Amino acid sequence: MSINVSIFGVSGYTGSQLINLLDKHRRVNVVGAFGSDSVGNQLGDLYKNLNKLSKLKITNYKDFNFNKTDLIFSCLPHGMFQKDIINNLDSKIPIIDLSGDFRLDSFVDYENFYKSNHNAKALKEKFSYGLSEIFRDQIKKASFVSNPGCYPTSILIPILPLLKNKKFNINDIIVDSKSGVSGAGKQLNVKNLFSELSGNFHSYGITQHKHFPEIKQEINKISQDVSLTFIPHLLPVISGIQSTIYLNKNDDEKEYEKFLINYFQDEPFIKIYSNEEIPCLNDVVGTNNLAIKIFTDYSKNKIIILSCLDNLIKGASGQAVQNMNIMFGFDEIESLI
């Protein structure tokens, strides 16, 4: 079986990664590619490395017949899909949305953190949260998936299994996350210019980052008694995230490591480092992998978890393809390894 796929937002960073991954997917035919400024171009004009998709023309979705589309991906900026597009589409066509439009259960949080009214509230309940390794059973049954954010993916994959195990008694989580500049998208921002970022490093979103309520929401579904501190930083690199997670130490570090190794033993994309290995961005950039290392700090009072991924792949388009593979019963690693 193969499926026909249409994609909104093909010229952005997540859109380009998605196109590259689907270009080599043996079970997918991309039949629709939608943009605004790029309308009229062929995908090969934007991305020279494509094979089977190079001749596909970018069009306006309003001129497209969706009758033969089996799945829609949206790689549009936050707010655009829910506000301007989704209510115009056939409600029976499955969707994977890579923005934050359908991640949050609270519309108050959405409007506070995304600074946008939500125009598709009635559709929110249709969406499942697409953290692949954690919610695979729900994704298998879903027709509508909200792809997680990049920071939340790096944090929630190692944290949620530990949180569910009461012996670790997690009640306070501090996260220090660092990301490459591609996570900010292609919108022009002076702070993200090469001349401003090269040789520089800074925190941002300290008091209000879009991913805070997403992380907090998923943690609170397990326990309402956990406090969360999340501080993101911008690295002078293009891609990659490292989240350093601090927990109060309530057991030997080897117990945390052993538990996660057992939990993720059959997961092809979760790499748990042992011995003296320490994950770095170069280990994961260009892959759908998430690398984890657990150790104890000098004081022996804290468990420290290092979690690294590529923000555009495992933190976005790669996880979206993984979710598609799960939804349609394809080999989960297809086009990702």
N, C-alpha and C positions, 0 to 999 in steps of 0.2 A: 504494500500500500504506500502511496505517496500523497502528499497534501499540497494544496495551492495556498500560498501565503502572500499577504499584502502588508506593506510597511509604510508607516507615517514617520517622517523625520529622517530621511535617508542621508542627509548631508551633515548631520551633527556627529560628534565623536562616538556616541553609543550606536547611532545608526550605521556609521561606517564599519564599526566592529561587527555589528549584526550582519550586515551585507557580506563581509568577508567570511564569517562562519557559515552562513547559509549557502554561499557560493560552492562550498565543498560538501554540503549535506546531500547524501544520496537519496533521501526520502522527501525532499522539499523542492517545489517549483515556486520561485518568486514570480508572481504574475502582476503585482502592482507595486509601484514605488512612487511615493508622494512627497512633494516638497513645495516650496513657495518660490524663493529666488532661483532655485535650481531647475524649475520646470522647463522642459524642452530639451534638456541635456540627456544623454545616455549615461547609465551608471559608469560605464568605462571611461567617460570624460572626466569623472571625479576620481575614480579609483582605477589606476592603470594595471593593477595586479589581478583583476577579475578574469574568470574564464567564462563559465556558462551565462553569467549575468551581465556581461559587458555591454550587450546591445539593448538591454531593457531601458525603455525611455521613462524619464521622470515626468509625471503628470499631476494635474490637480485632481484630488480625490472626487470632487463633484462631477467630473466628467467620466468617472470610471464605473463600470458595471461589476458589482460585487457578487453576482449570482454564483460564480464558481470559486469564490474565496472560502477556504476552510478555516483560516486563522488570520487574525490581524495583530500585528505588533505595532505599538506606538512608542516611538523614541522622541516624542516631542517634549519641549520644556514644560516644567511643572505648570499646571493650570490651563494649558491650551487645549488638551484633549477633552477634559471634562467640561470646559466652558463653551467651546466652539464646535466640537466635532462629534463626540460619542452619541449624542441624542439624535444625530442625523443618520446614524448607521442602522443596518438591520440588526435588531436585538438578538437574533439567533446565532450570529457569527461569533465564535469564541474570540477572546481578546487576551493578549498579554501586554500589560501597560508597564513601561519602564520608568514612568514618572512617579511622583508622590501623590498623585490625584486620588488613589483609592487604597492607600496604605493605612490611613488613620481612621479608627472607629469614631473618634470625636470630631465633629465638624467645627466645633469651637477651637480645638487645637489646630485643625487644618487652616482655618481662617486667621488664627493668631500667628502661626509660624510660617505659612506660605503667603500671607498678605493677599489673599484672594477669596472671593466668595465661591462657594461650591454650587454649581448649577446642575449637578447630576446626582443629587443625594439619594434618589430612589434606586439608583443602580449600585450603590455601595455594597449592599448586602449580597450581591451576586459574586463579589470578588473574594478569592482566597489569597492569603498571604503566602507568597512563593519562595519561602526559604527552603530550598530543595531538600537538603539532607534532614531537616527537622520535620517538615510538614509534607513529606512525600505522599502519604496516604490520602490526604485532603486534595493535593494537587492532581492525583490520578483521577479523581472524580469531578474535578472542576472544569468549567468551560471559560471561566474568567479568572485571571491571575494578576495580582498586583505584585510586580517584581520588587524585592526589597532594595533599599538604598545600599550604597557601597560601604559606608561606615557601619550601619547596622549588621550587614552580613559578616563583616570581620569580627564583630563583637558578639552577636547573638549565637553564632554557630558553636563557639566553645563554651559560652556562658549558660545557655538554656539547659543543656543536659546536666551540667553541674548543679544548677539551681533546683532541678527536679529531685536531686538526690539529697534528702534531708540530712544525711550525715555530715555534709560539708557546711551546713548551717550558714549560708550566704545571706547577709543582711546589709552589706555596704559594698558598693562597686564603684571604683574610680577608674576612669578610662582616659588615657592620653593617646590621641590618634593623630597621625601625620599622613598627609596625602599629597600626591603629585597634582600639578595644576590642571590637568585634563578633567579632574572632577568638577571644576567650575564651569565646564562647557565652553562653547565658542564665543559667547557674548563678550564684547569688548569691555575690558575693565583695566584701568591704568595699573592697578596693583598687580595684575597678572601678566603685564608685559615682561618680556625677557630682561630688559634693562632694569626693571624694578625688582624682579624676583631672583635673578642670577646672583649668587653669593649672599642671598638674604634668606630669612626664615622668620615666620611670625604666626601667632595664634589668630584665630578669627571665630566669629559666632560664639563668643564666650558666654553671653547671657541669653542668646536665642539662635539656635541652629535647627534647621528643618528636621534633622535626624534624631534630635533628642526625644521628642514625643513618640517617635516610632520605636526607638530602643526601649524607652520606659514602658510603653504600652505592652510590648511582648513580655517583658520581665514581670509586669504586674499581673499578667494572666496566670502566672505561676505563683507569685507571692506579692501581696500588697505591702509587705513590710520591708521592702528592699529600697535603700536610698541609692541614687545614681548621680555621679558627677561625670560629665562628659565635656572634654575640652579638645577641639580639633585644631590642627596646625597645618600650614601650607609649606610643603617642601619645594626646593628649586629643582624639581625633576618633573618629567611629563606624566608618568603613570606609576601607580603603586600606592598601597596603604600599609602602614604598620600601626596596629592598635596595641598599646601596652595596657593591660588590665590588672588592677591591683585588688586583691581580696584579702580579708583577714584569714590567717592560717588556722584552720581547725582540724587539720590532719596532716600526715606526712605528705610531702610533695609527690612522692612516688604513687600515693593513692589517687591523687588527682590525675596524674599521668596515666596510670593503669586504667582508671575508669574511662577516660576519653579514648584511649587506644581500643578498649573493648567496644565502646559505643560506636566508634567510627571504623571498625575493623574491615567492613565490607564496602567502604566508601572510596571510590577511585580518586576523588579530587581532594580528600582531606589527608594532609601529610603531617603526622605528628613526629616531631624531632625528639630523639633521645640522646643520651650521653652528653657530649660537649657541643653538639651542633647548635647553632643559633640561626634561625631563618633570616633572610635578608630580601630586599625587594627584587634583586636580580634572580632569585630562586623562583619567583612566581609571575613576574611580568611577562605577558604574552601567553599565559596559561589560564586554565579555569581552576587552578589549584588554590587551596588555602593551607598555609603552613603554620603550624602551632608548636610552640615550645613552652614548657612549664618549668619554673624554678622558684627557689626561695630567696628572699633578699638577705642582706648581711645580718639584719637584726633577728632573722628567723621568725618574724611576726607576720610576714606577708607572703602570700602566694602571688607570683607574677606570671601572667600569661602573655606571650608575644603571639600576635596573630597577623599574618601578612597575606595580602592578595593583590591582584591587578584590579584596580577600581573600574576599568572599562570592560573587563571580561567576567571574572567571578563576581565582581561587584555590580555588574550590569548585564551586558549582552550575552556573555557566556552562560550565566545563570538563567537568563531568559530562554536560551536554546535548550539548556538542561530541563527547564520546566516544560517546554514544548515536547521534548522527547518523552518525558514522564506522562504528560497529558494524552499523547497519541500512541503510547505503547511502543515507541521506538527504543532502540538501544540507547541507554542514557548517555553514553560517552560519544555517540555519533557526532562527528565534526568537531569534537572538543579535545580529542587526543590524537 
